[in-house]
Amino acid sequence: MELNEKTLKKEIVYQGRKFAFCSDEVLLPNGETSRRDYVAHPGGVTIAALDENDNLYFVRQFRYPYGRVILELPAGTLEKDEDPMDAGLRELKEETGAICSKLESLGEFYPSVGYCNEVIYLYYARVESVEMQSLDEDEFINVVKIPLKKAVEMVLNNEIKDGKTQVAVLKLAAVMGE
């Protein structure tokens, strides 16, 4: 059976600062029409950065939709036409002060396929040096270093709830043979 849908009409219902809410008309495989509501997202990046002792750099920050402080790997939204690897190096430096010359891919992650088209690019790297954070004026972040093995335990014990962080930690552990 054919599963693909054809977009008949695209409509942006609301354009926010970074995201848009869309409501498109589609042609279904059975010939009927329907609407598909979704968030149009420019994409994001998450970086699993290890120091010389295999400690991962994490950030703690308040996440408004959940009303609480969340522990996660450094991450951020892509700027228009920004290369994901460049974004990863930028976000890592801004949020943690960590400097890496090169990132290695851990693949891509679709965090919410039911209502959002976001693609998160996952990377890992070795930290070469650390400078001062350079946070945006509306960012308030604490940096925490956690051993990779402990981070895996925290994911498996549901102490780390952020999906992109869970995936990146477990993929990194697999790559590192942990």
VOSEDO-293809 format. One record per residue: x, y, z of N, C-alpha, C, O, CB in turn; residue number from 1. Coordinates in Angstrom, 2 decimals. Glycine has a CB too. Example, Ala and Ser with C-alpha at 12.3 -4.5 7.8 and 13.67 -1.06 7.14 Angstrom:
2
(pt (13.19 -5.69 7.80) (12.30 -4.50 7.80) (13.20 -3.30 7.80) (14.24 -3.32 8.46) (11.31 -4.47 9.05) 1)
(pt (12.85 -2.25 7.08) (13.67 -1.06 7.14) (12.90 0.03 7.87) (13.41 1.14 8.04) (14.08 -0.60 5.72) 2)
***
This chain:
178
(pt (0.83 -1.18 0.00) (0.00 0.00 0.00) (0.88 1.25 0.00) (1.88 1.31 0.71) (-0.95 0.00 1.21) 1)
(pt (0.50 2.23 -0.79) (1.20 3.51 -0.83) (0.93 4.25 0.49) (-0.21 4.29 0.96) (0.72 4.38 -2.07) 2)
(pt (1.96 4.82 1.07) (1.82 5.53 2.35) (2.06 7.03 2.25) (1.65 7.78 3.13) (2.77 4.95 3.35) 3)
(pt (2.71 7.48 1.19) (3.06 8.90 1.07) (1.83 9.77 0.88) (0.87 9.39 0.23) (4.02 9.11 -0.08) 4)
(pt (1.90 10.97 1.47) (0.86 11.98 1.31) (1.42 13.11 0.46) (2.63 13.37 0.47) (0.38 12.51 2.70) 5)
(pt (0.55 13.77 -0.28) (0.96 14.89 -1.14) (0.44 16.19 -0.54) (-0.74 16.30 -0.21) (0.44 14.70 -2.60) 6)
(pt (1.32 17.16 -0.39) (0.91 18.46 0.13) (0.16 19.22 -0.96) (0.68 19.42 -2.06) (2.13 19.27 0.63) 7)
(pt (-1.06 19.65 -0.64) (-1.86 20.43 -1.58) (-1.75 21.92 -1.31) (-1.70 22.73 -2.23) (-3.32 19.99 -1.50) 8)
(pt (-1.71 22.28 -0.01) (-1.66 23.70 0.36) (-0.92 23.84 1.68) (-1.24 23.16 2.66) (-3.11 24.31 0.47) 9)
(pt (0.09 24.71 1.70) (0.84 24.98 2.93) (0.31 26.28 3.55) (0.04 27.26 2.84) (2.39 25.09 2.65) 10)
(pt (0.17 26.27 4.88) (-0.32 27.47 5.56) (0.42 27.65 6.88) (0.44 26.74 7.72) (-1.85 27.38 5.79) 11)
(pt (1.02 28.81 7.06) (1.63 29.15 8.34) (0.58 29.89 9.16) (0.16 30.99 8.81) (2.94 30.03 8.16) 12)
(pt (0.16 29.27 10.26) (-0.88 29.83 11.12) (-0.28 30.87 12.05) (-0.90 31.90 12.33) (-1.57 28.72 11.92) 13)
(pt (0.94 30.59 12.54) (1.61 31.51 13.45) (3.11 31.41 13.24) (3.65 30.30 13.21) (1.23 31.21 14.93) 14)
(pt (3.78 32.54 13.10) (5.24 32.57 12.97) (5.83 33.14 14.25) (5.63 34.31 14.56) (5.68 33.41 11.73) 15)
(pt (6.54 32.32 14.99) (7.21 32.77 16.20) (8.62 33.23 15.92) (9.03 33.36 14.76) (7.22 31.68 17.24) 16)
(pt (9.36 33.47 16.99) (10.74 33.93 16.88) (11.63 32.90 16.20) (12.47 33.27 15.38) (11.29 34.27 18.24) 17)
(pt (11.45 31.62 16.52) (12.27 30.56 15.95) (11.45 29.50 15.22) (11.96 28.86 14.30) (13.08 29.91 17.04) 18)
(pt (10.22 29.30 15.61) (9.41 28.22 15.07) (8.14 28.77 14.44) (7.71 29.89 14.74) (9.07 27.20 16.17) 19)
(pt (7.53 27.97 13.56) (6.24 28.33 12.97) (5.26 27.20 13.23) (5.64 26.03 13.24) (6.38 28.62 11.44) 20)
(pt (4.00 27.57 13.43) (2.94 26.57 13.53) (2.24 26.52 12.18) (1.74 27.54 11.70) (1.93 26.91 14.70) 21)
(pt (2.21 25.34 11.57) (1.66 25.16 10.22) (0.44 24.26 10.25) (0.30 23.39 11.11) (2.73 24.58 9.28) 22)
(pt (-0.45 24.50 9.30) (-1.63 23.66 9.12) (-1.80 23.46 7.62) (-2.37 24.31 6.94) (-2.92 24.30 9.79) 23)
(pt (-1.31 22.34 7.11) (-1.29 22.07 5.67) (-2.44 21.15 5.28) (-2.88 20.31 6.06) (0.05 21.45 5.26) 24)
(pt (-2.91 21.33 4.05) (-3.89 20.43 3.48) (-3.14 19.38 2.66) (-2.26 19.71 1.87) (-4.94 21.20 2.59) 25)
(pt (-3.49 18.10 2.87) (-2.79 17.02 2.19) (-3.78 16.09 1.49) (-4.94 15.97 1.87) (-1.92 16.22 3.19) 26)
(pt (-3.25 15.43 0.46) (-3.99 14.38 -0.23) (-3.51 13.06 0.33) (-2.32 12.75 0.28) (-3.79 14.45 -1.78) 27)
(pt (-4.44 12.27 0.86) (-4.11 10.98 1.48) (-3.97 9.89 0.41) (-4.45 10.06 -0.71) (-5.20 10.59 2.51) 28)
(pt (-3.34 8.79 0.75) (-3.19 7.68 -0.21) (-4.51 7.15 -0.76) (-4.55 6.60 -1.86) (-2.43 6.56 0.43) 29)
(pt (-5.60 7.30 0.01) (-6.91 6.79 -0.44) (-7.68 7.81 -1.29) (-8.82 7.55 -1.67) (-7.75 6.40 0.77) 30)
(pt (-7.04 8.97 -1.59) (-7.69 10.00 -2.42) (-8.45 11.05 -1.65) (-8.89 12.05 -2.23) (-8.61 9.35 -3.36) 31)
(pt (-8.63 10.86 -0.35) (-9.31 11.86 0.50) (-8.31 12.96 0.88) (-7.10 12.80 0.70) (-9.91 11.19 1.78) 32)
(pt (-8.83 14.07 1.40) (-7.95 15.14 1.90) (-8.06 15.23 3.41) (-9.04 14.79 4.01) (-8.32 16.50 1.25) 33)
(pt (-7.02 15.80 4.02) (-6.98 15.99 5.47) (-6.06 17.16 5.77) (-5.45 17.73 4.87) (-6.50 14.69 6.21) 34)
(pt (-5.98 17.52 7.06) (-5.08 18.59 7.50) (-3.98 17.97 8.35) (-4.20 17.01 9.09) (-5.85 19.69 8.29) 35)
(pt (-2.80 18.54 8.25) (-1.65 18.13 9.06) (-1.12 19.37 9.78) (-0.55 20.27 9.16) (-0.53 17.46 8.18) 36)
(pt (-1.32 19.41 11.09) (-0.82 20.50 11.93) (0.54 20.09 12.48) (0.70 18.97 12.97) (-1.82 20.84 13.09) 37)
(pt (1.51 20.98 12.41) (2.84 20.66 12.90) (3.63 21.93 13.19) (3.27 23.02 12.74) (3.59 19.78 11.89) 38)
(pt (4.69 21.77 13.93) (5.63 22.85 14.20) (6.77 22.74 13.20) (7.42 21.69 13.11) (6.16 22.80 15.68) 39)
(pt (7.02 23.80 12.45) (8.16 23.85 11.53) (9.37 24.36 12.33) (9.34 25.45 12.90) (7.86 24.78 10.28) 40)
(pt (10.40 23.56 12.36) (11.57 23.82 13.21) (12.83 23.83 12.35) (12.97 22.99 11.46) (11.68 22.75 14.33) 41)
(pt (13.74 24.77 12.57) (14.96 24.85 11.74) (15.98 23.75 12.01) (16.96 23.63 11.27) (15.61 26.17 11.96) 42)
(pt (15.76 22.95 13.03) (16.71 21.88 13.37) (17.58 22.28 14.55) (17.63 23.44 14.94) (17.60 21.54 12.17) 43)
(pt (18.25 21.29 15.10) (19.08 21.55 16.26) (20.30 20.65 16.28) (20.49 19.81 15.40) (18.29 21.37 17.54) 44)
(pt (21.09 20.84 17.30) (22.34 20.11 17.45) (22.55 19.81 18.93) (22.21 20.62 19.79) (23.53 20.91 16.86) 45)
(pt (23.13 18.64 19.21) (23.47 18.24 20.58) (24.89 17.69 20.55) (25.26 16.94 19.65) (22.46 17.17 21.14) 46)
(pt (25.70 18.08 21.56) (27.10 17.69 21.57) (27.45 16.96 22.86) (27.23 17.46 23.96) (27.99 18.92 21.41) 47)
(pt (28.01 15.75 22.70) (28.53 14.97 23.82) (30.04 15.22 23.85) (30.79 14.60 23.09) (28.19 13.42 23.69) 48)
(pt (30.47 16.12 24.70) (31.88 16.52 24.77) (32.55 15.86 25.97) (32.11 16.01 27.11) (32.01 18.06 24.85) 49)
(pt (33.61 15.13 25.70) (34.36 14.40 26.72) (35.67 15.10 27.05) (36.37 15.58 26.15) (34.64 12.96 26.27) 50)
(pt (36.00 15.15 28.35) (37.32 15.65 28.72) (38.31 14.48 28.72) (37.96 13.37 28.34) (37.28 16.34 30.11) 51)
(pt (39.53 14.74 29.14) (40.58 13.72 29.10) (40.31 12.54 30.03) (40.93 11.48 29.87) (41.91 14.34 29.45) 52)
(pt (39.41 12.71 31.00) (39.06 11.64 31.94) (37.71 10.98 31.63) (37.13 10.31 32.48) (39.04 12.19 33.36) 53)
(pt (37.22 11.18 30.42) (35.93 10.65 29.97) (34.74 11.17 30.78) (33.75 10.47 30.97) (35.94 9.15 30.03) 54)
(pt (34.86 12.42 31.24) (33.72 13.11 31.83) (32.99 13.86 30.73) (33.62 14.52 29.90) (34.18 14.08 32.97) 55)
(pt (31.68 13.76 30.72) (30.86 14.50 29.77) (30.49 15.86 30.33) (30.22 16.00 31.53) (29.59 13.71 29.42) 56)
(pt (30.48 16.86 29.47) (30.02 18.20 29.85) (28.50 18.24 29.71) (27.97 18.03 28.62) (30.71 19.31 28.97) 57)
(pt (27.82 18.51 30.81) (26.37 18.69 30.83) (26.05 20.12 31.21) (26.89 20.85 31.75) (25.71 17.69 31.82) 58)
(pt (24.82 20.52 30.92) (24.34 21.82 31.38) (23.03 21.61 32.14) (22.23 20.73 31.83) (24.13 22.80 30.18) 59)
(pt (22.85 22.45 33.15) (21.59 22.51 33.88) (20.98 23.86 33.54) (21.61 24.91 33.69) (21.78 22.32 35.44) 60)
(pt (19.72 23.82 33.08) (19.03 25.07 32.80) (17.54 24.89 32.99) (17.00 23.79 32.85) (19.35 25.56 31.38) 61)
(pt (16.87 26.00 33.31) (15.43 25.99 33.48) (14.78 25.86 32.12) (15.10 26.62 31.20) (14.94 27.27 34.21) 62)
(pt (13.87 24.91 31.97) (13.13 24.71 30.73) (11.67 25.06 31.00) (10.95 24.32 31.67) (13.27 23.24 30.21) 63)
(pt (11.25 26.18 30.46) (9.94 26.75 30.74) (8.77 25.77 30.51) (7.89 25.68 31.37) (9.74 27.96 29.89) 64)
(pt (8.72 25.04 29.37) (7.56 24.16 29.17) (7.37 23.13 30.28) (6.24 22.70 30.53) (7.70 23.44 27.86) 65)
(pt (8.45 22.73 30.96) (8.35 21.74 32.03) (8.33 22.39 33.41) (8.04 21.73 34.41) (9.50 20.76 31.94) 66)
(pt (8.65 23.67 33.47) (8.64 24.38 34.75) (9.69 23.88 35.72) (9.48 23.93 36.93) (7.30 24.27 35.37) 67)
(pt (10.82 23.40 35.20) (11.85 22.88 36.08) (13.22 22.96 35.43) (13.35 23.19 34.23) (11.54 21.43 36.47) 68)
(pt (14.25 22.76 36.25) (15.63 22.71 35.77) (15.87 21.31 35.21) (15.54 20.32 35.85) (16.66 23.06 36.91) 69)
(pt (16.45 21.25 34.01) (16.70 20.00 33.31) (18.20 19.82 33.12) (18.92 20.77 32.82) (15.96 19.96 31.95) 70)
(pt (18.67 18.58 33.31) (20.05 18.21 33.02) (20.11 17.69 31.60) (19.39 16.75 31.25) (20.59 17.15 34.04) 71)
(pt (20.96 18.29 30.77) (21.07 17.88 29.38) (22.46 18.17 28.84) (23.23 18.92 29.43) (20.01 18.58 28.53) 72)
(pt (22.76 17.56 27.70) (24.00 17.88 27.01) (23.85 19.24 26.35) (22.74 19.67 26.07) (24.35 16.79 25.97) 73)
(pt (24.97 19.93 26.10) (24.89 21.22 25.40) (24.18 21.03 24.06) (24.40 20.05 23.35) (26.30 21.81 25.19) 74)
(pt (23.32 21.99 23.74) (22.50 21.87 22.53) (22.02 23.24 22.11) (22.11 24.21 22.86) (21.30 20.92 22.76) 75)
(pt (21.50 23.31 20.88) (20.95 24.57 20.43) (20.25 24.44 19.09) (20.34 23.42 18.42) (22.03 25.61 20.34) 76)
(pt (19.56 25.50 18.74) (18.82 25.57 17.49) (19.73 26.09 16.38) (20.54 27.00 16.61) (17.58 26.47 17.65) 77)
(pt (19.59 25.53 15.20) (20.37 25.99 14.06) (19.90 27.37 13.62) (18.70 27.65 13.62) (20.27 25.00 12.89) 78)
(pt (20.84 28.21 13.24) (20.52 29.48 12.61) (20.20 29.20 11.14) (20.50 28.12 10.64) (21.71 30.52 12.76) 79)
(pt (19.60 30.14 10.47) (19.23 29.96 9.06) (20.48 29.59 8.24) (21.49 30.30 8.28) (18.57 31.24 8.49) 80)
(pt (20.39 28.49 7.49) (21.45 28.01 6.60) (22.76 27.66 7.32) (23.81 27.58 6.68) (21.73 29.04 5.55) 81)
(pt (22.72 27.47 8.65) (23.93 27.15 9.41) (24.26 25.66 9.28) (23.37 24.81 9.36) (23.75 27.53 10.89) 82)
(pt (25.52 25.36 9.09) (25.99 23.99 9.06) (25.86 23.41 10.47) (26.30 24.04 11.43) (27.47 23.91 8.54) 83)
(pt (25.27 22.21 10.62) (25.09 21.64 11.96) (26.40 21.48 12.75) (26.41 21.69 13.96) (24.41 20.30 11.85) 84)
(pt (27.48 21.12 12.08) (28.75 20.96 12.79) (29.26 22.30 13.33) (29.76 22.38 14.45) (29.80 20.32 11.86) 85)
(pt (29.13 23.36 12.52) (29.51 24.70 12.98) (28.64 25.12 14.16) (29.14 25.71 15.12) (29.39 25.73 11.83) 86)
(pt (27.35 24.80 14.09) (26.44 25.12 15.19) (26.84 24.38 16.46) (26.78 24.93 17.55) (24.99 24.77 14.81) 87)
(pt (27.25 23.12 16.30) (27.66 22.34 17.46) (28.88 22.93 18.15) (28.91 23.04 19.38) (27.96 20.92 17.05) 88)
(pt (29.87 23.31 17.38) (31.07 23.94 17.95) (30.71 25.26 18.64) (31.22 25.57 19.71) (32.14 24.18 16.86) 89)
(pt (29.82 26.03 18.00) (29.38 27.32 18.56) (28.63 27.12 19.86) (28.92 27.78 20.86) (28.50 28.07 17.55) 90)
(pt (27.65 26.22 19.86) (26.83 26.00 21.05) (27.66 25.46 22.22) (27.48 25.89 23.36) (25.68 25.03 20.74) 91)
(pt (28.56 24.54 21.93) (29.42 23.99 22.99) (30.24 25.08 23.64) (30.33 25.15 24.87) (30.35 22.91 22.42) 92)
(pt (30.84 25.95 22.83) (31.66 27.06 23.35) (30.79 28.03 24.14) (31.16 28.44 25.24) (32.38 27.79 22.20) 93)
(pt (29.64 28.42 23.58) (28.78 29.38 24.26) (28.29 28.87 25.61) (28.36 29.58 26.61) (27.59 29.73 23.38) 94)
(pt (27.81 27.62 25.63) (27.17 27.10 26.84) (28.14 26.62 27.90) (27.86 26.74 29.09) (26.25 25.99 26.48) 95)
(pt (29.28 26.06 27.49) (30.20 25.47 28.47) (31.58 26.10 28.49) (32.31 25.94 29.47) (30.34 24.01 28.20) 96)
(pt (31.94 26.83 27.44) (33.30 27.35 27.32) (34.26 26.34 26.71) (35.42 26.68 26.45) (33.81 27.80 28.66) 97)
(pt (33.81 25.11 26.49) (34.67 24.05 25.96) (34.98 24.30 24.48) (34.11 24.67 23.70) (34.02 22.68 26.14) 98)
(pt (36.24 24.07 24.13) (36.71 24.25 22.75) (37.11 22.88 22.19) (37.86 22.14 22.82) (37.91 25.25 22.68) 99)
(pt (36.60 22.58 21.02) (36.96 21.37 20.27) (37.24 21.80 18.84) (36.59 22.71 18.32) (35.81 20.26 20.34) 100)
(pt (38.19 21.16 18.20) (38.47 21.54 16.82) (37.63 20.73 15.84) (37.44 21.15 14.70) (39.95 21.34 16.52) 101)
(pt (37.13 19.58 16.29) (36.42 18.72 15.35) (35.36 17.92 16.09) (35.56 17.49 17.23) (37.40 17.77 14.62) 102)
(pt (34.22 17.73 15.43) (33.14 16.92 15.96) (32.99 15.66 15.11) (33.24 15.68 13.91) (31.80 17.72 16.00) 103)
(pt (32.59 14.57 15.76) (32.31 13.31 15.07) (30.81 13.06 15.16) (30.21 13.25 16.22) (33.13 12.12 15.69) 104)
(pt (30.20 12.62 14.07) (28.76 12.43 14.04) (28.33 11.19 14.83) (28.97 10.14 14.76) (28.28 12.32 12.60) 105)
(pt (27.24 11.34 15.57) (26.55 10.22 16.20) (25.20 9.98 15.50) (24.38 9.20 15.98) (26.33 10.49 17.72) 106)
(pt (24.98 10.65 14.37) (23.76 10.47 13.61) (22.74 11.57 13.82) (23.06 12.63 14.37) (23.14 9.16 13.97) 107)
(pt (21.54 11.32 13.37) (20.44 12.27 13.48) (19.33 11.67 14.34) (19.21 10.45 14.46) (19.89 12.65 12.07) 108)
(pt (18.53 12.55 14.93) (17.48 12.14 15.87) (16.23 12.96 15.55) (16.30 14.18 15.45) (17.93 12.35 17.37) 109)
(pt (15.09 12.29 15.39) (13.80 12.96 15.20) (13.07 12.91 16.54) (12.52 11.86 16.89) (12.95 12.27 14.04) 110)
(pt (13.04 14.00 17.30) (12.51 13.94 18.66) (11.00 13.83 18.79) (10.51 13.28 19.78) (12.95 15.14 19.38) 111)
(pt (10.25 14.34 17.83) (8.78 14.38 17.99) (8.10 14.23 16.64) (7.54 15.20 16.13) (8.33 15.70 18.67) 112)
(pt (8.14 13.05 16.06) (7.66 12.85 14.68) (6.16 13.10 14.49) (5.72 13.29 13.36) (7.97 11.46 14.25) 113)
(pt (5.39 13.11 15.56) (3.95 13.30 15.44) (3.51 14.73 15.23) (2.42 14.97 14.71) (3.29 12.78 16.64) 114)
(pt (4.33 15.71 15.62) (3.87 17.10 15.51) (4.96 18.10 15.17) (4.70 19.31 15.17) (3.23 17.50 16.77) 115)
(pt (6.17 17.64 14.87) (7.26 18.58 14.62) (8.21 17.97 13.59) (8.43 16.76 13.58) (8.02 18.92 15.94) 116)
(pt (8.78 18.82 12.71) (9.73 18.32 11.71) (11.18 18.53 12.12) (12.06 18.48 11.26) (9.48 18.99 10.39) 117)
(pt (11.44 18.75 13.39) (12.80 18.99 13.88) (13.70 17.77 13.64) (13.30 16.63 13.86) (12.77 19.34 15.37) 118)
(pt (14.91 18.05 13.19) (15.99 17.07 13.10) (17.09 17.57 14.03) (17.54 18.71 13.90) (16.50 16.88 11.61) 119)
(pt (17.52 16.71 14.95) (18.64 17.07 15.84) (19.85 16.26 15.39) (19.81 15.04 15.29) (18.30 16.78 17.36) 120)
(pt (20.93 16.98 15.11) (22.20 16.36 14.71) (23.00 16.11 15.98) (23.25 17.02 16.77) (22.99 17.27 13.70) 121)
(pt (23.41 14.86 16.17) (24.14 14.45 17.37) (25.62 14.32 17.05) (26.00 13.73 16.04) (23.57 13.11 17.92) 122)
(pt (26.46 14.87 17.93) (27.91 14.82 17.75) (28.60 14.48 19.05) (28.04 14.66 20.13) (28.44 16.14 17.20) 123)
(pt (29.84 14.00 18.93) (30.72 13.88 20.09) (32.08 14.43 19.74) (32.44 14.53 18.57) (30.83 12.41 20.57) 124)
(pt (32.83 14.79 20.78) (34.15 15.39 20.58) (34.97 15.27 21.85) (34.45 15.00 22.93) (34.02 16.86 20.15) 125)
(pt (36.25 15.48 21.69) (37.17 15.59 22.82) (37.44 17.07 23.08) (37.77 17.82 22.16) (38.50 14.82 22.56) 126)
(pt (37.30 17.48 24.33) (37.55 18.87 24.70) (39.05 19.11 24.70) (39.81 18.35 25.31) (36.93 19.20 26.10) 127)
(pt (39.46 20.16 24.02) (40.89 20.50 23.93) (41.29 21.58 24.93) (42.41 21.56 25.46) (41.23 20.98 22.52) 128)
(pt (40.38 22.51 25.19) (40.64 23.56 26.18) (39.29 24.12 26.62) (38.25 23.84 26.01) (41.56 24.69 25.59) 129)
(pt (39.33 24.92 27.68) (38.09 25.51 28.20) (38.32 26.99 28.44) (39.32 27.39 29.05) (37.64 24.80 29.52) 130)
(pt (37.40 27.78 27.96) (37.40 29.23 28.17) (36.14 29.61 28.95) (35.45 28.74 29.50) (37.47 30.00 26.81) 131)
(pt (35.86 30.88 29.00) (34.64 31.36 29.67) (33.43 31.07 28.80) (33.52 31.07 27.57) (34.73 32.89 29.98) 132)
(pt (32.29 30.81 29.45) (31.03 30.70 28.72) (30.74 32.04 28.04) (31.20 33.09 28.50) (29.86 30.28 29.67) 133)
(pt (29.98 32.01 26.96) (29.52 33.26 26.34) (28.03 33.11 26.06) (27.60 32.97 24.91) (30.33 33.58 25.01) 134)
(pt (27.26 33.16 27.13) (25.82 32.92 27.08) (25.07 34.10 26.48) (25.51 35.25 26.58) (25.28 32.63 28.47) 135)
(pt (23.93 33.80 25.84) (23.01 34.86 25.40) (22.49 35.55 26.65) (22.52 34.98 27.74) (21.83 34.29 24.53) 136)
(pt (22.00 36.78 26.49) (21.55 37.52 27.69) (20.34 36.91 28.37) (20.05 37.24 29.52) (21.25 38.94 27.32) 137)
(pt (19.61 36.03 27.67) (18.45 35.38 28.30) (18.75 33.92 28.68) (17.83 33.15 28.95) (17.24 35.43 27.37) 138)
(pt (20.04 33.54 28.69) (20.44 32.17 29.06) (21.10 32.17 30.44) (21.94 33.02 30.75) (21.40 31.58 28.00) 139)
(pt (20.71 31.20 31.25) (21.30 31.02 32.58) (21.58 29.54 32.72) (20.66 28.73 32.85) (20.35 31.55 33.73) 140)
(pt (22.86 29.17 32.69) (23.26 27.77 32.59) (24.37 27.47 33.58) (25.32 28.24 33.72) (23.71 27.43 31.16) 141)
(pt (24.24 26.34 34.28) (25.33 25.81 35.10) (25.92 24.60 34.39) (25.19 23.75 33.88) (24.83 25.43 36.53) 142)
(pt (27.25 24.52 34.35) (27.95 23.41 33.71) (28.27 22.36 34.76) (28.71 22.68 35.87) (29.26 23.91 33.00) 143)
(pt (28.04 21.09 34.41) (28.31 19.96 35.29) (29.06 18.92 34.47) (28.71 18.65 33.32) (26.97 19.36 35.88) 144)
(pt (30.10 18.33 35.05) (30.82 17.24 34.39) (30.47 15.92 35.08) (30.53 15.82 36.31) (32.36 17.49 34.42) 145)
(pt (30.10 14.92 34.27) (29.67 13.62 34.78) (30.41 12.54 34.00) (30.45 12.60 32.77) (28.12 13.43 34.67) 146)
(pt (31.01 11.56 34.69) (31.67 10.47 33.98) (30.69 9.76 33.03) (29.52 9.60 33.35) (32.25 9.45 34.98) 147)
(pt (31.18 9.35 31.86) (30.34 8.70 30.86) (29.60 7.51 31.45) (28.40 7.36 31.24) (31.18 8.26 29.67) 148)
(pt (30.31 6.65 32.18) (29.65 5.47 32.77) (28.51 5.86 33.71) (27.45 5.23 33.70) (30.68 4.62 33.53) 149)
(pt (28.73 6.89 34.50) (27.68 7.37 35.41) (26.51 7.96 34.62) (25.36 7.77 35.01) (28.26 8.43 36.37) 150)
(pt (26.80 8.67 33.53) (25.74 9.25 32.70) (24.86 8.15 32.10) (23.64 8.30 32.03) (26.34 10.12 31.58) 151)
(pt (25.48 7.04 31.68) (24.70 5.91 31.16) (23.78 5.38 32.25) (22.60 5.13 32.00) (25.63 4.78 30.64) 152)
(pt (24.30 5.21 33.46) (23.47 4.76 34.59) (22.31 5.73 34.83) (21.19 5.30 35.09) (24.32 4.62 35.86) 153)
(pt (22.59 7.02 34.76) (21.56 8.03 35.00) (20.47 7.97 33.94) (19.29 8.16 34.26) (22.18 9.42 35.03) 154)
(pt (20.85 7.71 32.69) (19.84 7.55 31.63) (18.98 6.34 31.93) (17.75 6.41 31.88) (20.52 7.42 30.24) 155)
(pt (19.62 5.21 32.24) (18.89 3.96 32.47) (18.02 4.02 33.73) (17.02 3.31 33.83) (19.86 2.80 32.58) 156)
(pt (18.40 4.85 34.70) (17.63 5.02 35.94) (16.61 6.16 35.84) (15.97 6.51 36.83) (18.57 5.28 37.11) 157)
(pt (16.45 6.72 34.64) (15.51 7.81 34.39) (15.83 9.08 35.17) (14.94 9.87 35.48) (14.11 7.36 34.73) 158)
(pt (17.10 9.27 35.50) (17.51 10.52 36.15) (17.77 11.60 35.12) (17.72 12.79 35.44) (18.78 10.29 37.01) 159)
(pt (18.04 11.21 33.88) (18.18 12.15 32.76) (16.97 11.91 31.87) (16.84 10.85 31.26) (19.54 11.96 31.96) 160)
(pt (16.09 12.90 31.80) (14.82 12.73 31.09) (14.83 13.30 29.68) (13.94 12.97 28.89) (13.73 13.36 31.88) 161)
(pt (15.79 14.13 29.35) (15.85 14.77 28.04) (16.18 13.74 26.96) (17.20 13.06 27.03) (16.90 15.90 28.05) 162)
(pt (15.30 13.63 25.95) (15.43 12.61 24.92) (16.70 12.70 24.11) (17.36 11.69 23.89) (14.28 12.69 24.01) 163)
(pt (17.07 13.90 23.65) (18.27 14.04 22.83) (19.51 13.68 23.63) (20.47 13.13 23.08) (18.39 15.47 22.28) 164)
(pt (19.51 13.98 24.90) (20.63 13.63 25.77) (20.70 12.13 25.98) (21.78 11.54 25.92) (20.52 14.36 27.12) 165)
(pt (19.55 11.50 26.22) (19.54 10.04 26.39) (20.12 9.34 25.16) (20.98 8.47 25.29) (18.10 9.55 26.64) 166)
(pt (19.66 9.73 23.98) (20.12 9.09 22.75) (21.62 9.32 22.56) (22.36 8.38 22.26) (19.35 9.64 21.53) 167)
(pt (22.08 10.55 22.73) (23.50 10.85 22.51) (24.40 10.12 23.52) (25.45 9.61 23.15) (23.74 12.36 22.60) 168)
(pt (23.99 10.07 24.78) (24.79 9.37 25.80) (24.90 7.88 25.46) (25.99 7.31 25.50) (24.17 9.56 27.21) 169)
(pt (23.77 7.26 25.14) (23.79 5.82 24.85) (24.54 5.50 23.56) (25.26 4.51 23.49) (22.36 5.28 24.76) 170)
(pt (24.38 6.36 22.54) (25.15 6.14 21.30) (26.64 6.32 21.56) (27.45 5.53 21.07) (24.67 7.10 20.19) 171)
(pt (27.01 7.34 22.31) (28.42 7.55 22.61) (28.99 6.37 23.38) (30.09 5.91 23.09) (28.61 8.85 23.40) 172)
(pt (28.25 5.88 24.37) (28.72 4.73 25.15) (28.94 3.53 24.23) (29.91 2.80 24.40) (27.70 4.38 26.26) 173)
(pt (28.06 3.33 23.27) (28.22 2.22 22.33) (29.46 2.42 21.46) (30.21 1.48 21.23) (26.97 2.07 21.44) 174)
(pt (29.67 3.64 20.98) (30.85 3.94 20.16) (32.14 3.75 20.95) (33.15 3.27 20.42) (30.78 5.38 19.62) 175)
(pt (32.09 4.14 22.22) (33.28 4.05 23.08) (33.48 2.64 23.66) (34.48 2.39 24.33) (33.16 5.07 24.23) 176)
(pt (32.54 1.74 23.42) (32.64 0.39 23.92) (32.35 0.26 25.40) (32.83 -0.66 26.06) (34.00 -0.14 23.65) 177)
(pt (31.55 1.17 25.92) (31.19 1.16 27.35) (30.05 0.21 27.61) (29.61 0.06 28.75) (30.80 2.57 27.83) 178)
***
